[in-house]
Amino acid sequence: MSRRMLTLVLSTALMLVMALAAAGPAQAAPSKAKAREKAGHARVVKYWTPARLANAEPRDFVKTKRGFVPAARGGDKGKPPKDPGDGGGGGGTTTVTGASWTAGGPALKGTGKVFFTMDGSNYVCSGATANDKGRSSYSLVLTAGHCAYDETNGAFATNWMFIPQYDSAPTRTCGATAQGCWTAVGLVVHNGYASAGGFNTQAIRHDWAFAVVGNGSQGGQLDVRVPDFPIAFDAKSEARHAFGYPAAGQYLGNDLVYCAGNVISDSALGNDTWGLHCDMTPGSSGGPWFKTFDTTAMLNSVNSYKYNGGKKKKYMFGPKFDLKTKDVYDAARSATGNKKVN
């Protein structure tokens, strides 16, 4: 072999070794990250013992003369949800102020219960799967900002877990649920919510959040196992359906409940929020609102707050999704950790 050819061979070999050395850590990094995510998922699932799930308190707010305060559970627990009447449970246009959802389908499968820890206390809310436009390995869950971020103490929730289709198997063991348990690797909120300093009018206008979840307790991706929903980032007023798992008053927290009808705007908040005649109680916060509910169900708000008196007491209110919502959504589609979006 000539000296020139030997030099060429050695140079090629050296470049190959350098390339492999450079590629090694990059290839190892994802596997380490996945291992951390898997361990984190196992830790959160282990944290949520049956007792903790049973004793988690709803994190909901009502507007009083003194401002917004945490909603009291109150009421006589154990009464069954009201009969929906004509058109109930099947997605019809009849006004429904709170009834069991009996039609199954995507609404049942894609809506679930959310559990999390804030400031040392365990809470429960509602949420729904959101379409992430084909991202692999991760899925998105839409919920309320106050079900993901502590607006008073300025901290993200921990031990965040989603149980979809809870109504089909209302159990407190992940392995026995209809679709397993899914834990967050990241929570994404708007800085307008995070910087509000409390649950107030600023917070309400930004009261949405997306949880980025990895593989669940039963394996695979969440948005492969259950339907996910596209989002409408507009403010057009039309008929709505709202869903949630209320856990106070006449509701036990095991039943997927819905309201349906036309919406109003809350003038007290500059018409920046929707209002829907609805008697859902604490535990329903973060539950999805659908702009359309025929061939395509499009998310357009979440259960956010209620009033404790006056004519508005009969309504559930939620923020109007807009371009700020889209900014948070876009950030969530690539996030793998907690993030505030300006």
C-alpha positions, 0 to 999 in steps of 0.5 A: 500500500502506498504512503498516500493510500495509507494516509487516506485510510488512516484519515478516514478511520480517524474521522469515523472514530471522531464521528462515533465519539461525537454521536455517542453522548448525543445518542445516550442523552435521549435514553437518559432523559427517557429513563428519568421520565419513566422514573418520574412517572413511576414516582408520581403514580406511586404517590397517588395512593387510593387514600390520596386520590379519594381525599384530593380537594377540588381547586375551584374559585367563585366570585364574591363581593370580596373578590375571588375566593376558593369555592366551598364543597358544600351541598348534600353529596350523594344526590344523582345528577339531574335527568337531562330531558330531551336531547340530553346525553347525545350532543343535541342542541337542547339547553342542559344545565348539568346532566350525566353524559351517556352518549360515550364517544370521544367526549367520554374517552378524551375527558378525564380527571386531573390530580396534582399537588400545590403548596403541600395540598392535594387537589383534583380538577378536570381536563381533556386531550388536545391535538398536538399535530402529530408529535411523537412520544408525547401528548397534550392535556388541556386544563385550567391555569389554576390546575397547573400553576399556583398563582399565589405562591408562584410555583408549578404544580407537582405530582400532576396526573391525568386519568382519561375516561374515568367514568368508565372505571371510576377506581383509585388504582391506575391499573384498573382504570379504563385508559391508565394514568398519565403524568406530566413531564412539563406544564405550560402556562401564560405569564399573564397567569403566572404573574397575576399574584392571585386568582383575579381578573388578570389570571382569569383572562389567561386561565388555561394550561397545557400538560405535556405527558409521556407514556402512561401506566399502560404504555404507548401515547395518550393520543393514540389510546384516546381521541384528541381534540383540535383547538379553535383560537377565536372569540365567536359566540355560538352554542357550546358544550362544557364537560367536567367531573364535579365532585361537590354538592349533588355530584360525586366526582365519578360521573362525566357531567355536561352542560349545553346551550348558548353562551353569554359574555361576562361584562364584569371582565370586559367580555373576555370570558364566556358564560354558560348556564351550568350547575357543575360544582367544584372539581369541574375546573379545567373541564373542556368547552367545545365550540362545535359538537357535531362532526368535529369537536373543537376546544374553545375554553375551559371551566374557570370560575363561578359567582356565589350569588346574583343572576350569574350564580347559575352560570359557569364561566371560562376564558375566551381562547385567543392568540395568547392561548395559541402561543401557549399551545405552540410552546407546549407542542415542543416542551419537555419541562415547565414553561411560562410563555409571554 
